[in-house]
Structures are given as structure tokens and as C-alpha cells.
Amino acid sequence: MSTAAKFITPSASMAKAIMTKEVMTETIIAAKLAKDLTWEAIAEKVGVGAVWLTSACFGKNSMKPDLADKLCAALDLGPEVSIALQAFPHKSWDKVVPQDPVVYRLYEIVGVYGDTIKEIIHEKFGDGIMSAIDFSMHIDKEENPMGDRVVITMNGKFLPYKSW
């Protein structure tokens, strides 16, 4: 076997350590349920925001080794989960409109208000976009006698388009 092939072909022990993002997510959710923890409680143990942590646990962001290890310690999970949490994700999703009512409503909001959001961003900042990389989001509950309200705050850096 060539030297290059040794680096490409995983050993039997290496193959056991490789975990897909899907299996990682299922493993994390099972541990979360078994420990009866909320995403907020786990995020507090890890020292990060709950929205970002949940996204990483759902495979949409990668974690630095120290954060992945803290999460695994909090949930009593093995090193294979830490390795999977550190792997760079594919930032893609199904192009079909989701049927889950919460996710569908977010699509509806963008469908109805997306052009308005874009227009107001352009008026206030110029021609550019809001970053989803240099970004944070918080989800809060506002108690209201007419019915509790969901408050979603998105905070993204403005990135102007460049001319060259």
C-alpha cells in the first residue's frame, strides 16, 4: 500500500469514531432528554448562546474542540460526538417548503416581508447584505395578556457589495 493510501483509507478504529451529523444530532437529543435538560441549561454549562448551541447540535455549525468537549461532558457523551461537533457542516437544506408549522411560518414571514426587509436595509445601509456569519440571534418570550409573544432578535453585520 502506498503512503498516500494509508492517509486516505481509514483504519477499523478510525471508522468506528466517524459519526455523521445526523447520528450526532440524534445522540445529543437522546442525551438531552435522558438528562431532562433544556437547550438554555446546556448552553449555560458550555458557555455559549442557546440558539447557536442548538444550531451546532443540529449540525448547522461546527464547534471548537473545547466547546465540543464541554458539551459532551455536560451530556456524558463520548469523543465520537465531540469529533462530529467539530466537523465543518454543509450549510444547505431541503428546497421544499417545510411542513412543520413553526418553520413554515418563518418561511411565510420571509415570503411576505423579505422584500420589505431588503428595501429598508438598503435605505439605511446602502447596497449590501446582513451577514449570517457575523451574526447572533436570541429568542425570547414576552408575556402579554392578549397572548404570549415570540420575540426573535437577529443581529448581523452589514456587508456592503464591492465594486472592482
C-alpha positions as CSV (number, residue, x, y, z in Angstrom):
1,M,0.0,0.0,0.0
2,S,1.3,3.4,-0.9
3,T,2.0,6.1,1.7
4,A,-0.8,8.2,0.3
5,A,-3.3,5.3,0.5
6,K,-2.6,5.0,4.3
7,F,-3.8,8.5,4.8
8,I,-6.9,8.0,2.6
9,T,-8.0,4.6,3.9
10,P,-9.4,4.8,7.4
11,S,-8.4,2.1,9.8
12,A,-11.0,0.0,11.6
13,S,-10.6,2.0,14.8
14,M,-10.9,5.3,12.8
15,A,-14.1,4.1,11.1
16,K,-15.8,3.5,14.5
17,A,-15.0,7.1,15.5
18,I,-16.6,8.7,12.4
19,M,-20.2,9.8,13.1
20,T,-22.5,11.6,10.7
21,K,-24.1,14.9,11.7
22,E,-27.5,13.2,11.7
23,V,-26.4,10.4,14.1
24,M,-24.7,13.1,16.2
25,T,-27.9,15.1,16.5
26,E,-29.9,12.1,17.4
27,T,-27.4,11.1,20.1
28,I,-27.3,14.6,21.5
29,I,-31.1,14.9,21.6
30,A,-31.4,11.4,23.3
31,A,-28.9,12.5,26.0
32,K,-30.7,15.9,26.4
33,L,-34.0,14.1,27.0
34,A,-32.5,11.5,29.3
35,K,-31.0,14.3,31.5
36,D,-34.1,16.4,31.3
37,L,-32.2,19.5,30.2
38,T,-33.2,22.5,28.2
39,W,-31.1,24.0,25.4
40,E,-30.7,27.0,27.7
41,A,-29.3,24.9,30.5
42,I,-26.9,23.1,28.2
43,A,-25.7,26.4,26.7
44,E,-25.1,27.8,30.1
45,K,-22.9,24.7,31.0
46,V,-21.0,25.2,27.7
47,G,-20.8,29.0,28.0
48,V,-22.4,29.9,24.7
49,G,-25.8,31.2,23.4
50,A,-28.7,28.7,23.3
51,V,-29.6,29.5,19.7
52,W,-26.0,28.9,18.4
53,L,-25.5,25.8,20.5
54,T,-28.8,24.3,19.3
55,S,-27.8,25.0,15.7
56,A,-24.4,23.3,16.2
57,C,-26.2,20.3,17.8
58,F,-28.5,20.2,14.8
59,G,-25.4,20.0,12.6
60,K,-25.5,23.5,11.1
61,N,-22.4,25.0,12.8
62,S,-19.2,23.5,13.9
63,M,-17.8,23.8,17.4
64,K,-14.2,24.5,18.6
65,P,-12.7,21.5,20.4
66,D,-13.0,23.0,23.9
67,L,-16.7,23.8,23.4
68,A,-17.5,20.4,21.9
69,D,-15.7,18.7,24.8
70,K,-17.7,20.8,27.4
71,L,-21.0,19.8,25.7
72,C,-20.0,16.2,25.7
73,A,-19.1,16.4,29.4
74,A,-22.4,18.0,30.2
75,L,-24.3,15.2,28.4
76,D,-21.9,12.3,29.3
77,L,-21.2,11.7,25.6
78,G,-18.2,10.1,24.0
79,P,-15.3,11.5,21.9
80,E,-17.0,10.5,18.7
81,V,-19.7,13.1,19.3
82,S,-17.1,15.7,20.1
83,I,-15.3,14.9,16.8
84,A,-18.7,15.2,14.9
85,L,-19.5,18.5,16.5
86,Q,-16.1,19.8,15.3
87,A,-16.6,18.7,11.7
88,F,-17.4,21.5,9.2
89,P,-21.1,21.3,8.2
90,H,-22.7,21.6,4.9
91,K,-24.9,24.7,5.2
92,S,-27.7,23.5,3.0
93,W,-31.3,22.4,3.5
94,D,-34.2,21.0,1.5
95,K,-35.5,23.5,-1.0
96,V,-39.1,22.3,-0.4
97,V,-41.2,24.5,1.9
98,P,-41.2,22.7,5.3
99,Q,-44.5,21.5,6.7
100,D,-43.7,22.0,10.3
101,P,-45.9,24.9,11.4
102,V,-43.2,26.9,13.2
103,V,-40.6,26.6,10.4
104,Y,-43.3,27.2,7.7
105,R,-44.3,30.4,9.4
106,L,-40.7,31.6,9.3
107,Y,-40.7,30.9,5.5
108,E,-44.0,32.8,5.3
109,I,-42.5,35.8,7.2
110,V,-39.6,36.0,4.7
111,G,-42.1,35.5,1.8
112,V,-44.3,38.3,2.9
113,Y,-41.7,40.7,4.4
114,G,-38.4,39.6,2.7
115,D,-38.5,42.3,0.0
116,T,-39.6,44.9,2.7
117,I,-36.7,43.9,4.9
118,K,-34.3,44.1,2.0
119,E,-35.6,47.6,0.9
120,I,-35.3,49.0,4.4
121,I,-31.8,47.6,4.9
122,H,-30.8,49.2,1.6
123,E,-32.3,52.6,2.6
124,K,-30.5,52.6,5.9
125,F,-27.1,51.0,4.9
126,G,-26.8,51.0,1.1
127,D,-26.3,48.2,-1.3
128,G,-25.3,45.1,0.7
129,I,-26.5,42.2,2.9
130,M,-26.8,41.2,6.5
131,S,-24.2,38.6,7.4
132,A,-25.3,35.2,8.7
133,I,-21.7,34.6,9.6
134,D,-21.0,37.6,11.8
135,F,-24.4,37.1,13.4
136,S,-26.3,36.4,16.6
137,M,-29.9,35.6,17.3
138,H,-31.9,35.4,20.5
139,I,-35.4,34.0,21.1
140,D,-37.4,35.4,24.0
141,K,-40.8,35.1,25.4
142,E,-42.9,38.3,26.1
143,E,-45.8,37.7,28.3
144,N,-48.9,39.5,27.1
145,P,-52.5,39.4,28.4
146,M,-53.7,39.1,24.8
147,G,-51.5,36.0,24.3
148,D,-47.8,35.5,24.8
149,R,-45.5,36.8,22.1
150,V,-42.4,35.3,20.5
151,V,-39.6,37.8,20.2
152,I,-36.8,36.9,17.7
153,T,-33.9,39.3,17.6
154,M,-31.4,38.9,14.7
155,N,-28.2,40.9,14.7
156,G,-26.0,40.6,11.7
157,K,-23.1,42.7,10.5
158,F,-23.8,44.7,7.3
159,L,-21.6,43.7,4.4
160,P,-21.6,46.2,1.5
161,Y,-21.2,44.9,-2.0
162,K,-17.9,46.0,-3.5
163,S,-17.1,47.3,-6.9
164,W,-13.8,46.4,-8.6
